[in-house]
């Protein structure tokens, strides 16, 4: 989709992924072609034309932190499970 829309930084990439999930590629492509003309439109221009306000940088960061915490909790639970086993049980699992 970056061949149709001007993407300048990581935040733009996050917004583009969010927008693709929200409205779909076909609608996004139609909006980009309608607004593009000779130049690729900015992502903010596309959002304004669709009447959609993307999440803020802070919201994306909070979501990433929640995901990282969930992954970490999963690994910690597995480590605790391994440490709670007797040495004989641990040898059988390897």
C-alpha positions, 0 to 999 in steps of 0.5 A, a space after each residue: 500500500 506504500 506505493 499509493 500512500 506517502 508513509 514517512 515514519 513508524 507512526 505512519 506505518 502503524 496507522 496504515 496497518 490499523 487503517 487497513 484492518 479497519 476499512 480494508 485494502 480496497 477502500 483504502 486504495 480507492 481513497 488513495 487514488 481519488 486523492 492522489 492525482 500526480 502525487 501520493 497523498 499523505 496518510 493524514 489526508 486520507 484519514 481526514 477525507 474518510 472522517 476517521 481519526 487514527 489512534 495517537 502515538 501514545 495509544 499505539 505505545 500502550 497497546 505494544 506494552 500490553 502485548 509485550 507484558 502478555 508475552 513476558 507473563 507467558 514465558 514467566 509462567 513456563 519458567 515457573 512451571 519448569 522450576 517447579 518440577 522435580 529433577 526426574 520430571 525435567 529430565 523426562 521432558 527433555 
